[in-house]
Amino acid sequence: MIPAQSPTLTLGNRFAHELADLAVPWTAEEVPEPRLLVINEPLAHELGLDAVWLRGREGLGLLTGTVVPEGATPVAQAYAGHQFGGYSPQLGDGRALLMGELPDGSGRLRDLHLKGSGRTPFARGGDGLAAVGPMLREYVVSEAMHALGIPTTRSLAVVATGRGVRRETVQPGAVLARVASSHLRVGTFQYARSTGDAELLRRLADHAIARHHPEAADAEQPYVGLFEAVVAVQASLVAQWMLVGFVHGVMNTDNMTISGETIDYGPCAFLEAFDPSTAYSSIDTGGRYAYGNQPVVAEWNLARLAEALLPLLADAEEDAVEVATQSLGAFRVEYSAAWSAGMRAKLGLPDGLDDAVTSRLVGDLVTLMQDNRVDHTSFFRSLGAAARGDAEPARGLFLDLAAFDAWAERWLTLAPDAGSMDATNPAYIPRNHLVEECLTAATVGDLGPLDGLLHALSAPYEERPGLDRYASPAPESFGTYRTFCGT
């Protein structure tokens, strides 16, 4: 392990210092042959990092954890979590390290975190490594989510390690450098509560308030304010997932952030044929985390956060439960409001329409899309053309043409705004077959498909010549899609 020589790079150790009880100081494993696969230069600039330096020996060392800036304290974070409904009292960063925090251009602290940097005390029998394919998946999808305007962790770089990783077969290894507002999770609070240390739980809550929800500090009951703030940001986040057809795939409580950012893009995917029961993950055999279940699961996860926070919400547990139940009740209201507003925008509907009219219109459309197994993204994008007078692209997606015509007639009488629809309904998402295409190619050293997909996804609402294939659904030959978590 050698110190970084860049005179401008400093990483803070706020989490490691303030919450040492929730962290284990640790170092990354050495990397035999580091080779940069992809780097996010705009994000590097935003963080004040020199992209040229990052491409060099010391920069690659930072991105793999083998070069540590002076004063930094890399740690593996501890957390608990409910995984598929079952509680695990200790999970933690089994193959990851928080290198430290650095300010972005606006002065906001951001975590620099590594995945695949080697075994830690939380590895639970795992090898602590990551393969090229899953790390590039997270890079592609997280940056697509950012371009879509959805709160998310970001990807700074993926570095191939030159080390083989044994999964079903031996695959090339990699480390992902991830950037986040923080890595505080519902599971972090569950772990703190499980220790029985009320002061640790309080310090964690104070840390979360200061870092993410400072308005809660001025509330009459700051910890109630913190919980309500997390409820609000998660209601908004999951509504945005639903509106673009994103299926997270593994909504365990350790994968729900306090900041309201999407985190952990393991078995994620995007809807093609609209079906609320869609679950792509190979390990989600019961469909717990299916597309249509995501709002319910988010509410369930927030109930687990409430349980962890009970000692801070009131002196008597009975009173704390009452406070938590009342605050959690806002989730359904806030989610419904966010989703309804988003659907009105996707349909280009003007303000001031009767809620009952729009509710029936949206409800009928959802049923129609499901009955006809309509491609989610293609349909909403083609509605912009329908609003301009060319309904055939949208109409051609339906088997029941009469039903679509009847619905479209009702919709068109409301004078939808095609321009605003184009700014709301993306032309390009990470189509599942294209993601697999670029990951397969990258695994054997061909980064061309990855570059092409990233280019299309960088401006998802702007249709551009020559990018038709990135807007097209998967061919029938692609077959049934399954995703895997990569560990």
VENRAZI-V738959 format. One line per field, one symbol per residue. ss: DSSP state (h for helix, s for strand, l for the rest). phi: phi as a letter, one per 30 degrees, with the letter a starting at -180 (. if undefined). psi: psi as a letter, one per 40 degrees, with the letter a starting at -180 (. if undefined). Layout:
ss: ???
phi: ???
psi: ???
This chain:
ss: lssllllllllslhhhhhlhhhssslllllllllssssslhhhhhhllllhhhhhlhhhhhhhhllssllllllssslllsssllssslllllllsssssssslllllssssssslllllllllllllllshhhhhhhhhhhhhhhhhlllslssssssssssssslllsssssssssssllllshhhhhhhhhlllhhhhhhhhhhhhhhhlhhhhhlllhhhhhhhhhhhhhhhhhhhhhhhlsslllllhhhlsllllsllllllssllslllllllslllllllllhhhhhhhhhhhhhhhhhhhhhhhlllhhhhhhhhhhhhlhhhhhhhhhhhhhhhhhllllllllhhhhhhhhhhhhhhhhhhllshhhhhhhhhhhhllllhhhhlllllhhhhhhhhhhhhlllllhhhhhlllllllllhhhhhhhhhhhhllllhhhhhhhhhhllllllllllhhhhllllhhhllllsllll
phi: .bddcddccbcdbdddddbedcbbeabdddcdbdbdcabcdededdcicdddddddeddddddcicbceeidbdbcdcaclcchjcdcdbciddbbbddlcbdddciddbdcbccjdjdbdcdhiddicbceedddededddddddddiceadcccabcdcicdbdbdbdcddabccccbdacdbedddddddddicddddddddddddddbbddddcdebeddddedddedddddddddeddcidcdjaddddccdddjcdbicdddacecddaeddbdddccdcieceeddedddddddddddedddedcdadcddddddddddddededdddeddddddddddcidddjdddddddddddddedddddchddedddddddddddcjcddeddddcdcddddedddddddddhdcddddddccddbbdeedddddddddddcjcceedddddddddbdccdbeiceddccdddeddidcbcbdjc
psi: hiiieheehihifdddddfdefihhiiiiihdghhhdiigddddddefhhddddeaddddddeeeehhiheighihihiaihhfehhhdhcigdfihhdaiiiadeehhiihiiheeiiieedfeieeiiiddddddddddddddddeehhiiihdihhieehihhbdihihiihhhihidifhidddddddddeegdddddddddddddddgddddeidgddddddddddddddddddddddefhhddgfidefhiddeihiggcfiiiichhhdehhdhdegdefdfideedddddddddddddddedeedidhddddddddddddeeddddddddddddddddefhiieihdddddddddddddddddefhhddddddedddddeegeddddeeidgddddddddddddeegihdddddedhidhighddddddddddddeehedddddddddedgdehhiiefddeeiiiidedahhiiiee.
